[in-house]
Amino acid sequence: MSVCAGQYATVIIDEKTRRQYSFCSDAKQTNAVSFVIDTAPGGPGSQFFLKKRVGESVQLLAPLGTFTLHDSPRKKVLVATGTGIAPLKSMIMSYIDQIPMTLYWGLRYETDIYWEREFSDLERQHPTFTYFIVLSKPESPWKGRVGHVTDYVMKEERLEGNDYYLCGNQHMIVDVEQALLAHAVSKEQIYTEQF
């Protein structure tokens, strides 16, 4: 399957039920794809994947979607909340050697963090990649960033010179987009995917 980084698949749960999941794997891989599945909601998609065993087949309609990296020489600033990290991880894995990227990933608690070692290894191996995890409700003495990703993007980036890819909850997307537009970032430099 030929996939562009940032795209998604529709998983057929049953005759009446379908769910969308973004690819989180390197788009250059052609023999396998990966997804992030949050089973906490307990809905039909959660139940479907909880019952699946290794090796069982899943019917997909894919690839779908246009939330993909656009060709420009500008640095890419990737902003995610929760599982909105999935398509951005695919973008990182697919283009990490080609263009500078910074990732801001907003989560609530330390227990919500995954892929920290993977992103840390990528940052160490690729000087064009940096990442930051921002927790809004840390439960213990968290030594990292606290608050909301919007605040850190606005404080730490040279705003007008970047392309922005926002994926996650609607509140974050609206906040970051409005803040960027208020700082003279062109609408054409902002790409969004709501989860």
N, C-alpha and C positions, 0 to 999 in steps of 0.2 A: 504494500500500500504506500503510495506517495503522499506524504503529509507535509504541509507547511507549518513551521513553528507558530504556535498560537491558535491553531485550529482545534475543532472538537469533533466528537462522534456522538451520534444518537444511538443509545443502547435500547434495543427492543426488549422490554420486560415481559410483556404479553401482548395479546391482540389489541388491547386498548391503551396500554401504558408504555410510554417511552420517556427516557431521561437523557439529558445531555451531560457529557463529561469532557473536559478539555484534556488533550494530550499533554503529558509532562515530560515525555521522552525526547531525546535528540531526534530531530526530523530527518537527519541523515541516515538513521537506522531504517532499514527497509524490511527487516525480518521480525520485528517486534515493536509494540507500542506499550506505553504505560499511562496509567491514570491515577489520580488521587481520589479515593472514594471515602467521603465522610459518612459513616454508617450511624452516627449518633442520632440523626433525626428519626430513624426507625420507619421511614416511609417505604413505599414499594421498591424503590431503587436500592435502599439500604438492605431490605430483606432479601432482595434478589441476589445481591453480591455476598451477603452473609451465608447464604445457602450454597453458593458455588464452591466446587472443589477444584484443586489444581488440575489442569488438563481439560476441564470441561469447556465447551465452546460457548461463545457469546455472539449473538447476531448484532452487527453494527451497520449503521448508515454513515459512511465517512469517506473522505474528510469533508467537513462542513465549516463555514464561518470565514470571516474576512479580518479577524483580529490578528493580523500578521505584521511583522516588521516592514516598514516602508523604507525604500532606498533613499537615504540622505547621508551626508557626511557628519551629521550632528550626533553627539553622544546620546545614548538612549538611557533615560531614567525610568526604571520600572518600579511601580508602586502597587503593592498587593496587600489585601487583608485576607486572612484565613486561607481557604483552599483556592482563592483567586491566584495563588502562587503557581498553580499548575501550568497555564499557558506561558507564563513568564519564565518558568524554569525551562520549558522547551525552547524558548527564544534564547536564553542564556546558553544552554547546551549546544544549540545549533550555530550560534554566531559569536561565541566568546573570543575567538581568535581574530575576528574581522572588524570589530568596532567597540569603542569604549562603552561600558555599561555600569550603572550603579543601581542596585536593588534596595528598596526600602520595603520591609515586610512587617506589617502590623498584625499582632496577635494579642490575645488577652492575658494569658497566663504562661508561665514557663512550661507547664505540662502540654501546652499546645504546640511547642516547637518540635519540628522534625527537619531533617536535612541540614542541620547546623554543621555537622562535620563535612558534609559534601560541599556546602557553600564555602566553608573555611578552606578546604583543600583547593577549590577552584580559585579563590582569591589569592592563595599563596602561589599557585602555579601560573596564574594569568595576571600580569600587571595591569591589564585594561579592565579588570573586573573588581568592584568593591560591593560589599553588602552590609546592611544594617538591619537588625531585628529590633523592633520597637514594641514594648509591652504596655498595654493600657492599664492592666490590673495585676502587677506582679505580686505574688503571695509571700515571697521571702526576700532577703536582701539581694535583689537583682542588681548586678553591676553594670548592666547595659542601659540602653535608652528607655525612658519611660514617657508615656504620653501617647500622642497620635502621630502617625506617619506624616500627615499634612504639615505639622509644625516643623519637622526635621527637613522635609523637602524644601520648604520655603526659606529656612535658615541656611541651608548648606549648599544649595545649588546655584550656579549662575543661570538664572531662570530662562532668559530669552534664547540661549544658545543650544538648547536641548530639544529632543523629541521625548514625549511622555506617553507611557503605556500604563493605564490604570485598570486594575482588575480586582474585583471583590465586591464588598457591599455598596449599595447605592449611596449611603451617607458619605462614605469616604470619597467616592468618585465625584460626587457633587462638590464636596468641600475642596478637594484638590483642584478640580477643574476651575471653579470660581476664583480660587486664590491665584492660579496661574494666569487666567484671563485678566484679573485685576492688576497683574504685574506685567502686562503687555506681551504675554506669550500668545502667539497666534493660535487660533482654533485649529488650524491645519497642522499644528505640532502636537496635538493631544488626541490620543486614541484610547477608547474605552471598551470594556467588556464587563457587564454587570453580572454578578452571581446571586 
